[in-house]
């Protein structure tokens, strides 16, 4: 089969790799019908050291089950399924606590032993605990929105939950990528009255407004903090969603939060130590978040995607085939695209 491999910064190739096969009785083999490129894929795209062995890429996919192991009981061939970006057994103590990302039998896509999602098929370990069957056909019109359940929609929701978004509150969202935009959608869903998106790209802020943003702040750093305080009577936001992962973004988040407020951080941190911790301490700011346990949120969010209440698929502004994936990486890195969908 064909799949995406990254050999180094800027070096993405589509190559032939072995077809996946069942290795454990808890496995399933899924034929991928939709996948995508994630903003987090751009970190290695910028920084990965060259190597002779390419890394399998992709952690978001929807597909059709081709085969299942003898111990798989909840799924069968022909089921249309969505995969969260981490696989998990659904039975360990961490899974029962809603922390599937720490599953004792779990792991990540695109390791030496597990296929990446940006390929024609994937061996799915712990299929019963990982995959969620979808009550739609493989070419349903909702596919783009359903694909966001694998990562960006639950991650935006995780940011909003950890930032303690409540009805009537004021929310600031740092990051106008797909996760930040889904954070706006999640904040609106949780009842926020005022949602301020920090962004300076008109195509992205237009989607943010469509998702429920009430204000757009194009400034950055101290100027952004001053502008948000001006909009909020000098106090700042009750909840701040930090969806970038850079130290400047987190420093801004601390500045934006009102005393006693909360920051939900879901941007993959690109800094060794938490910035502005002293100011956060003085302001009694709650800091929470981390890698989103997408599997814990899918069943909660799925009904509203199916009935059209949530339409997060708007974050996909480009659709390509598998062979064009290298150019898809380039277009996202150069900010020509917000998020690229791969249609097989």
Buried (B, 14 or more C-beta within 10 A) or exposed (E): BBBBBBBBBBBBEBEEBEEBEBEEEBBBBBBBBBBBBBBBBBBBBEEBEEEEEBBBBBBBBBBBBBBBBEEBEEBEEEBBBBBBBBBBBBEBEBBEEEBBBBBEBBBEBBEEEBBBBBBBBBBBBBBBBBBBEBEBEBEBEBBBBBBBBBBBBBBBBBBBBBBBBBEEBBBBBBBBBBBBBBBBBBBBBBEBBBBBBBBEBEEBBBBBBEBBBBBBBBBBEEEBBEBBBEBBEEBBBBBBBBBBBBBEBBBBBBBBBBEEBBBBBBBBBBEEEBBBEEEBEEBEBBBBBBBBBBBBBBEEBBEBBBEEEBBBBBBBBBBBEBEBBBBBBBBBBEEEBBBBBBBB
